[in-house]
Amino acid sequence: MRAPLAVDVTRRARAWSPSTTAVARWARAALGPRGAGRELAVRVVAPRESQRLNAAWRGKDQPTNVLSFPVAGHASGDAPPGAQRPLGDLVICAVVVRDEAREQGKPLAAHWAHLVVHGALHLVGFDHECDADAGRMERREIAVLRRLGIPNPYRARN
């Protein structure tokens, strides 16, 4: 039996971020068996670093909530037998997440959970470049979050 997804969280921002335990629970829920034997790095950053990375990798010169950097081709690399294999990195801007949660009237932890799930799904090939793919990804996010006791993040609030 392979080890569960290993999650390493590095914090480089002063704004609130959830515990490593919470982040790991959300990522494991999103990935299910795809995460077994893998390692996920999560880096919590300030807006300046998020903006720099978003400009360099997506051509958008502004901070963003989450960026996903999968290991090329989900490669196992040269990991020795039994070692955790890298899956990829998530870079999450704590200030953007906080501001979005406030603007959208969502609990901060629920918005964090959604973005961890969203970013983790990107690492295993989900995307939202066309309507069909976006619908598939949103349905998966909603189902994962429901299992975690978090309401549908796409439902408009009154």
Buried (B, 14 or more C-beta within 10 A) or exposed (E): EEEBBBBBBEBEBEBEBBEBEBBBBBBBBBBEEBBBBBBBBBBBBBBEBBBEBBBEEEEEEEBBBBBBBBBEEBEEEEBEEEBBBBBBBBBBBBBBBBBBBEEEEBEBBBBBBBBBBBBBBBBBEBEBEEEEEEEBBBEBBBBBBEEBEBBEBEEEEE
